[in-house]
Amino acid sequence: MCSISEKSKKAEIHLRLTEFEIPPMQDVLIVGKKAPIGPEAARKMVDVLSPDQYEIIRIEHENIEAIIIRKGLLNMLSKETLIPLIVEEGGKIANSTAILKAQMNIIIQVSKTIDL
């Protein structure tokens, strides 16, 4: 009979930020408070391309009004984990008129040791 003696669970996250372009979406869209397109208009645009695949998360930040994120990412890691990371890194380059798209790759690693 095998028994588990050690468990280890890690997540490796790679975040890539670029300027907004057409087509507009990757995994994340960071919308500035004075961006030419607001979060609701961005959601409508996204829903045309990928219905019900993205969620708008409004945040409190000096320059950023909202994060629009692919729901599949939120199935892998919680909002409480992902949003602060996106805001921290995106907030370094975003100004209030910015619309930034971000590509995010999440790799979950699980390691276990068992007794034989």
N, C-alpha and C positions, 0 to 999 in steps of 0.2 A: 504494500500500500504506500502511495506517495503522499507526503505532507508538504505543505508550503511553509518554508521557514523565513523567507525574506520577500518583501514586495517593494518595488520601486516603480513609480509612475512619473514621467516627465513630459513636458510639452516644449517643442522647439518652434519658435515663431520667427518667420522672416517677413518683414514689412517693406514694401517698395512704394514710394510716393513719386508721382509725376504730375505734370500739368494736365488739366482737363482737355480732352479732345473728343472727336467723334470717331467711332461710337463711344458714348460717354461712360460706360460702366466697366468696372473690373469687379473687385470684391467689396470695396468700400469707396464711398464718396464723402469727402469732408466739405461742408458748406459753410462759408464765412457769413457773418452777421449782415454784411452789406453786399453779398454776392449778387451778380446780375440775375441769378435764378435762385429762388428760395427753396426750402426743403420740400414743400408740397408740390411745387412745379417739377422739381427733380424727381419726386416719387411718381408723378403722372408720366413723365418721360420714361422712367425706368419700367413702369408697369406696362407701357406699350411694347417695350422690347422683351421683358421677362415678367409676366404677370405674377404677382404674389410671391416673388422670390427675394424681395428686399424689405427691410424694416427701417423706419426712421426713428432715430433716437435723439431727442433734443437734449442739449447739454448746457451747463453753465460754464462759459469760458469767455475771456475778454474778446477773442476774435471769431471763435467758431460757434455757429448756431446749432448745427445738427450733424450727425453722422448717419449716413444711409449705408446699411451693411447687409450683405447677403445672408439670408436666414440660415443657410447651410453651415456657415461659420459659427453661428450661435447654437447650433445643435452639437458642435464639437466642444466649444468652450463657452463659458457664461459671459453675459454682458459685463459683469463685474470684473472679469479678467481682461476682456478684449478692449472695451471702450477706454479705460484709463491709458492703456498702452498706445492706442491710436491717437488719443488727445495729446499725450505726452510728446510723441514723435511728430505728429502732424502739426501741433501747436508751435513747434520750433520754426516751421517755415511758412505756416499759413498766416495771412493777414486777413482783415475783416472782409475784403472783397474776393478772397480766394475761393476757387472750387478746385479741389484736388481729388484725383482718383488714386486709390491705393490697391496694390495687389498684395494679398496676404496668403502665404502658404503655411499651413499648420501641420506639423508632423508630430504625432503622439508616439512616444516610445514607452514600452512596458517591459520591465525586466523582472524575472522571478527566479529564485533559487529553490529547488525542491530537494528533499531528502530521498535517496533511493534505497 
